[in-house]
C-alpha cells in the first residue's frame, strides 16, 4: 500500500517593502487586479500564492503589517510565525522552527510573500525533483542577471548559490557561464531541513547596516547557507527552471504594475 506524502508550505512575508514608494500598507496584500490605482483592487498577492501552493499545512512568517495579514487571511487555517527581528531569510526560517518541528509532513515548499505568479505545476515539479534530491532550488535564466544570486551547477546538481557581491569578482568567462539565477524559492525534505536548523542558528553572518544613522553590526541568517551545508555533507541539491516572469518579485511600483498586467493576461493559465 502506497504511503501518502504530505506537503507543507512556508511563506516568508515579514518584510517592509521599503521600495514601494507612496504605499504604507502591507506589500504582500497588494492587488493583482488593480482598481482605481495600482494599490487598490482585488486578488491580493498573498491569497494568490496560497491558492497555488500544494494542499497541506501552511504557515506565514510575519512582522510588518502582521495584523493586516492575519485579518486578510482569517479563516484559512494558517499558522502565523512572527519574526521579531528582520534578520534575513534564514532568520525567517528560524522564526518558523516550532511550526516545522511540530507539524507532521514529509516535504516543504519555502516561498516568498511577494512572488505571486509561480504556477501550481512549478511547485509540483519542485516536489517531483525531491524524488532524487534532498533539496530543490527554483531557478530562472534571465537575459540580464542583474544582481541576482546565481546557482553554480554541474551534472544537474547545485553545488553552491553565490551572491552577486561575490560572483561579480569572478573572471568574465566564468561569470558568463553562470546562467541560472536563484529565485529564493525552495522545496526540501522536512527531516533534512530540521537537522540543519541548529547549524544555521549557530552560524550567523555579521552584516553592517545603517540603523538610526549609525553603521551597526547585526546578525543575519540566510537559507542559501543550508544549501551549502547540505552540499558539503554530500547531500544532493537539484534545481528546477521557471521562467523569469513567473518568479518575479513585486518590490516596487513598476514591478507591481508588470505583475498585474501578467496576472490579468494569463488568468487561469497561472495555475
Beta strands, then each sheet from edge to edge (+ up, - down):
strand 1: 7-12
strand 2: 31-34
strand 3: 41-44
strand 4: 58-62
strand 5: 78-82
strand 6: 107-112
strand 7: 135-140
strand 8: 150-154
strand 9: 157-162
strand 10: 181-189
strand 11: 205-211
strand 12: 214-220
strand 13: 237-242
sheet 1: 5+ 4+ 1+ 6+ 10- 7+ 13+
sheet 2: 2+ 3-
sheet 3: 8+ 9-
sheet 4: 11+ 12-
end
